Structures are given as structure tokens and as C-alpha cells.
Amino acid sequence: MKTDFSARPVYLQDENRIKAHFLICFLALLFYRLLERKMDNKYTCETILETLKAMNFAEIQEQGFMPLYKRQKITDDLHNACNFRTDYQFITKSQMKTIQKKSKGRE
């Protein structure tokens, strides 16, 4: 599996921690590859990661959240691939909890 992700040295000595670190990195890469494939390979893992990092929200007085990102084709494709939307003008706390449950596969 080739990737554009950059790597840096990790200083772990305990064998269990090394294995756990490798597993987490591998699962993260696998997740991005599956998402890339689910989006018909239109975007690279790097582009998907940059877009996800830019999808920020502002909490409005304990009532809910407002998206701070600009809606684009890739954000629409991410919403369709993940089967939930976060680009509404205002997302209540209960809506955000539902989205978080969906993203974790609990619903």
C-alpha cells in the first residue's frame, strides 16, 4: 500500500506499544483507503485528510454547532460516503450526537 503520508521516527521500546502503534497506523491508513475507494477514487488520501481537518465547527452558546467550512464537491462526496451531513447552517446538540453515533457505527 503506497501512501503520500509522511512518517517520522517513533521512539517506543516496549514491544506491545510498538505493535499497538503499528496497528493504529495501519487501521488509519486502511480507513482512508476504504473511504477513498467508496468515493470512487476521485480524491487521494492526502486530499481527504486535508478536507477533514478543515471541517471545523463553532459551538453556539451551548445550543448547537455551526459549520465553519466552505461546502465543496469533496465535502458533499464525503457526506454521501459517510451517510450523514454536517453542512447545515445550524446543527443542534442532539443532531451532532446522532452524527457522532453514526460515524462510530452505533446507529
N, C-alpha and C positions, 0 to 999 in steps of 0.2 A: 504494500500500500504506500504509494508515494504521497507526499503531502508538502504543502508550502509552509506549514507551521515551523516556526523557528524553535530551536532547542537550546537549552542552557544546562550547564552542569548541575546535577543534584547530588548533594553530599549526604547520603544515607549510608549507615553502616549495618544496621540490623536487617537481616535477610527478609523478615516478614514485612518490614517497611518498604524495602526495595520492591518486593513482589506487589504489595498494595499500591505503591506509586505507579508501577508499570501497568497494573490492571486499570487504574483510574484513567491514565493517559490513553490506553488502548480503547477503553469504553467510550471516552470522549471523542476520539477520532472515529470510531465506529458510528456513533450517534451522528456526527457531522456528515459522514459518507452516506448514511441512510437518508438523512434529510436532503442531501444533495441529489440523491437518486429519486427521492419522492418528488422533488421539484424538477424532474426531467433533465437533470444535469445542465440546467441553464446557468447556474452560478457555481463558482468554486467554493470550497470550504472557507477560504480566507474571506471572500465577499460575504458569505452568510454570517460568519463570526463578526465581521466589522459592522454589519447591519444590526445584528442582535445587540451588540454593545451600545449602539447608538439609539436603541429603542428605550428611552428613559421616560419616566413619569413624574409628575409633581403631585404630592398629596395636598388636597384641598381641605383645610380645616377639619380634619378627622371625618370627613364625609365621603370622600372618594378620591379618584385619581384622574388626572388629565394627561393625555399623551403629549410628550414634548418633541416627538419626532415627526418628520415630514413623510406623509404617505407616498410611497413609490411602488413601482411594479414589483420589486423584490419583497416589500413588506406585505403586499397583497398575496403574493405567492407563498410567503411564509405562513400567513394566516390560513390560507387554504390547505397547506400541507399539514398544519398542526390542528386544524379543525376548530379554531376559535379566533375571535377578533379582539384587538386591543386598540383599534384606531378610532373609536367613538370619541365624540367631543368630551364626554364625561363618563367615567366608569365608577359606579358605586362600589363601596367596600364589599358588598355581597357578590356583585358581579366579578370583582377581582378574585375573591375566594374561589368562585366557581371556575374561573380561568386557571387558577393555580392548581386546583384539583384535577382539571382536565389535562394540564401539562404533566402531571405526575401519574396519569393513568388511573385515577381513582374514581372517575365518573364515566 
